Amino acid sequence: MRVDKFLKVSRILKRRTTAKDLAKGERVYINGRQAKPASEVKAGDEIHVVFGNRHLEVRVLDIKEHTRKEEASSMYEILKEYREEE
């Protein structure tokens, strides 16, 4: 699955266009490597997303094309979440 779609389906981000823009802006990493919006994600991958001064690192547990809001968080586990101090 594409990383922009995964971020949307898992509800880490609300909109796929936002996920696409972050990836184009070099703010999404898969396993430590910069990701493009079409980069493929599979179970076991670690995704690092930077939005503003907030950083979120998650491990992909499951890939689903569609999911309910209640089940979306089962697609990943949060490894680290922090804010940069200005």
N, C-alpha and C positions, 0 to 999 in steps of 0.2 A: 504494500500500500504506500502511496505517496505520503511524504511527511506532512505536507499541508493538509491533506485529507485526514490523516491520523489525528493531528492536533485538533481538528474540528470535531470529528466523530467522538473522540474521547472527552470532548468538552474541556480540554485544557485551555483552548481559545474559543471564543464564541463564533467567530466568522472565519471561513476559509480564506477570504481575501486578506484578512489580518495576518494569518499564518503565512500566506504567500509573500506578503510585503516584508515580514520579519526575515524570512529566508533570503529574499532578494537583498535585504539590507545587511546580510552577513551576521544575523543574530540568532541563527539556529545551527546547532552542531549535533551530529550523530556520531557517537563513539569518538568524540574529540576532533572530528573533521568537519569543516564547514559544509553545510548542506544547502542544496538548491531546493526550490519548491517541489520538484519532481523526484527528489532523492527517495529511494526505497527504504522502508522501515520494516523490520521483521522482529519477531519475539526475541527478547534478550538484548536488543539494542538499547543504548543509553542516549537520551536526547537532552540537550542543554538548550534552554530558551532564555534569551535576554530581552526583557521588555522594560524600557526605562532603566531604573536602577535596581530592578528586581531580577533575580536569577532563579530559574527553576530547573532542576535536574531530575529526570524520571527514567525508570527502566520499563520498557515495553513488556507487558506480560501476555497480551493477547491481541490479535488483529481481528476486528469485526467490521464488516461493511456498514452495518447499521446497528445502533444500540439505543436503548432507552436511557433516559436521564439518570435513573436510579442505578443502572448497571455500568455507566460510562467509567466510573472510577476503578472498576475491576480490570480495565484494560492496561493499567499502569500502576507502578508504585513510586511514590516520591522518595528520592534519594537525598536531596538537599534543596532547601529553599532559603534564600537570604536576600538582603538588600545591601547595595553598596552605600557606604557612607560618603556624603559629599564634602 
